[in-house]
Amino acid sequence: MGDKSSRILAGASGYSFKEWKGTFYPEKMKPEEMLAFYSARLPTVEINNTFYRMPKAAMLEDWAATTPAGFRFAIKASRRITHMSRIKVESSTEPLGYLYRALAALGDKRGPVLFQLPPNLKKDLPRLVDFLGLLPEDHRAALEFRNETWFADDVYDALKSAGAALVLSEREDNAPPPLVETAAWGYVRLRLENYSDDDLRQWAARISATSWRETHVYFMHEPTAPGYARSLMQFAPKA
């Protein structure tokens, strides 16, 4: 049975969406005011634009200064690492080092780092093990595999040895994903367009039944995401 003192930190994949005005944000809110508003209401956000452009330390420092104590940023790793280098050591080392050096600017607000592998990258255990060996000590890496060949015990063992989390991702185009605990914390991506209260109660119960100390959960960037995140945390069993 899971430790009921475990926390669910739920949020959305991004925060700067004009489509959220009138539902989550006030109608007249300026883009530069959104992060402060968002972070006063939700405990975490997953940043996806870092997949396309490496984050600059000055921007990360500004994010850290704008958000309250305890807030966490999950950062999606650059496509240079996951899609161009395809996690090969020889071409991943430099961009991976740059990424983690930049993320130090977030201080204690740095949450997990999401490495989302391309769907056409099939299981390659030696490549994975070598890549995991590149990660810094306090890496908080979460790996999202999108090719089913990766869902195997030897992959889970490699993640466990490195203290990296296996991302549990529910998508429109996949079968129910495995929930395998490979780290002391969890990372869940709920990517369906619609969730009922019953769906969210079931997810809250499923997550709370794990031994994870805390679980980061992110919904898609639809206007419904903030409400789903708050409901999920509300439905989590209390200690």
LOFIDO-256381 format. One line per field, with one value per residue (C-alpha): x, y, z. Coordinates in steps of 0.1 Angstrom, whole numbers, plus 5000, padded with zeros to 4 digits. Layout:
c1 X; ...
c2 Y; ...
c3 Z; ...
***
This chain:
c1 5000; 5013; 5024; 4995; 5019; 5030; 5022; 5006; 5019; 4996; 4997; 4996; 5020; 5027; 5010; 5012; 4980; 4957; 4930; 4928; 4916; 4881; 4882; 4914; 4930; 4911; 4901; 4925; 4956; 4989; 5012; 5039; 5014; 5004; 5032; 5026; 4988; 4993; 5019; 4997; 4971; 4990; 5022; 5040; 5042; 5058; 5077; 5077; 5092; 5126; 5124; 5128; 5151; 5176; 5166; 5187; 5198; 5184; 5150; 5151; 5162; 5132; 5108; 5123; 5119; 5083; 5070; 5063; 5083; 5077; 5068; 5084; 5093; 5095; 5117; 5114; 5149; 5160; 5153; 5191; 5194; 5164; 5156; 5188; 5214; 5188; 5206; 5239; 5267; 5290; 5265; 5244; 5272; 5276; 5239; 5231; 5258; 5246; 5210; 5219; 5242; 5214; 5188; 5209; 5194; 5161; 5176; 5153; 5124; 5140; 5118; 5121; 5138; 5116; 5134; 5108; 5122; 5109; 5084; 5107; 5135; 5133; 5148; 5186; 5197; 5234; 5226; 5202; 5227; 5255; 5232; 5220; 5257; 5261; 5235; 5247; 5241; 5210; 5195; 5158; 5155; 5122; 5122; 5091; 5094; 5070; 5079; 5066; 5098; 5112; 5087; 5108; 5124; 5160; 5150; 5133; 5163; 5186; 5163; 5162; 5200; 5203; 5174; 5155; 5117; 5097; 5071; 5036; 5019; 4982; 4977; 4949; 4970; 4983; 4972; 4970; 5006; 5025; 5030; 5064; 5082; 5118; 5125; 5114; 5091; 5067; 5060; 5026; 5014; 4976; 4971; 4934; 4912; 4885; 4886; 4855; 4857; 4856; 4886; 4905; 4895; 4908; 4941; 4944; 4939; 4963; 4990; 4984; 4988; 5024; 5054; 5063; 5071; 5058; 5043; 5044; 5013; 5007; 4976; 4975; 4975; 4937; 4917; 4904; 4939; 4940; 4907; 4917; 4949; 4931; 4905; 4932; 4950; 4916; 4908; 4941; 4936; 4945; 4971
c2 5000; 5035; 5060; 5084; 5112; 5113; 5145; 5150; 5181; 5187; 5213; 5219; 5217; 5254; 5284; 5313; 5307; 5334; 5308; 5305; 5341; 5342; 5307; 5306; 5340; 5373; 5386; 5415; 5398; 5406; 5377; 5388; 5386; 5350; 5331; 5349; 5343; 5306; 5299; 5313; 5287; 5256; 5241; 5232; 5236; 5216; 5238; 5224; 5253; 5243; 5213; 5238; 5263; 5259; 5280; 5310; 5314; 5350; 5338; 5310; 5334; 5356; 5326; 5316; 5352; 5354; 5322; 5314; 5292; 5255; 5260; 5235; 5238; 5206; 5212; 5193; 5185; 5199; 5180; 5183; 5156; 5134; 5137; 5149; 5131; 5103; 5101; 5090; 5098; 5113; 5140; 5143; 5152; 5189; 5199; 5179; 5197; 5231; 5223; 5213; 5243; 5266; 5249; 5257; 5292; 5278; 5269; 5248; 5254; 5230; 5200; 5170; 5171; 5154; 5134; 5125; 5100; 5099; 5073; 5057; 5052; 5015; 4999; 5002; 4992; 4999; 5034; 5041; 5029; 5050; 5081; 5076; 5075; 5111; 5125; 5147; 5134; 5154; 5149; 5142; 5128; 5114; 5094; 5091; 5062; 5063; 5030; 5000; 4980; 5000; 4986; 4958; 4947; 4954; 4990; 4994; 4980; 5005; 5034; 5022; 5019; 5055; 5068; 5080; 5079; 5061; 5085; 5072; 5088; 5084; 5094; 5091; 5068; 5043; 5014; 5018; 5026; 5006; 5021; 5010; 5026; 5032; 5062; 5075; 5100; 5097; 5116; 5112; 5129; 5128; 5137; 5130; 5159; 5150; 5136; 5131; 5134; 5096; 5094; 5118; 5100; 5068; 5084; 5100; 5066; 5048; 5073; 5073; 5035; 5038; 5043; 5076; 5104; 5129; 5127; 5154; 5152; 5173; 5178; 5191; 5228; 5229; 5255; 5226; 5218; 5240; 5227; 5191; 5196; 5211; 5183; 5156; 5171; 5175; 5138; 5125; 5106; 5126; 5115
c3 5000; 4992; 5017; 5021; 5030; 4993; 4974; 4941; 4923; 4894; 4867; 4829; 4800; 4798; 4812; 4786; 4766; 4755; 4751; 4789; 4792; 4806; 4820; 4841; 4835; 4837; 4802; 4802; 4817; 4800; 4790; 4814; 4843; 4836; 4854; 4887; 4885; 4875; 4902; 4929; 4921; 4910; 4924; 4892; 4854; 4826; 4802; 4766; 4746; 4759; 4735; 4707; 4722; 4750; 4781; 4790; 4826; 4828; 4818; 4844; 4871; 4863; 4865; 4899; 4912; 4899; 4916; 4952; 4975; 4968; 4931; 4907; 4870; 4850; 4820; 4787; 4774; 4741; 4709; 4703; 4729; 4723; 4686; 4669; 4690; 4698; 4733; 4718; 4741; 4716; 4705; 4737; 4761; 4751; 4750; 4781; 4800; 4788; 4798; 4834; 4838; 4827; 4849; 4880; 4877; 4889; 4923; 4944; 4920; 4895; 4893; 4869; 4835; 4809; 4782; 4756; 4730; 4694; 4685; 4659; 4684; 4694; 4725; 4726; 4761; 4757; 4744; 4773; 4799; 4784; 4783; 4819; 4829; 4815; 4839; 4868; 4904; 4911; 4877; 4884; 4849; 4837; 4805; 4783; 4758; 4729; 4713; 4730; 4727; 4756; 4781; 4794; 4827; 4817; 4808; 4841; 4859; 4841; 4851; 4888; 4889; 4877; 4899; 4868; 4866; 4839; 4826; 4827; 4797; 4789; 4752; 4727; 4706; 4731; 4752; 4790; 4800; 4826; 4860; 4870; 4900; 4890; 4912; 4946; 4927; 4898; 4866; 4849; 4817; 4812; 4776; 4769; 4760; 4785; 4820; 4842; 4880; 4882; 4859; 4880; 4912; 4898; 4888; 4922; 4939; 4914; 4921; 4958; 4959; 4949; 4971; 4954; 4978; 4953; 4918; 4891; 4869; 4838; 4817; 4781; 4774; 4770; 4790; 4811; 4824; 4855; 4867; 4861; 4880; 4910; 4910; 4909; 4939; 4957; 4951; 4964; 4997; 5027; 5052
***
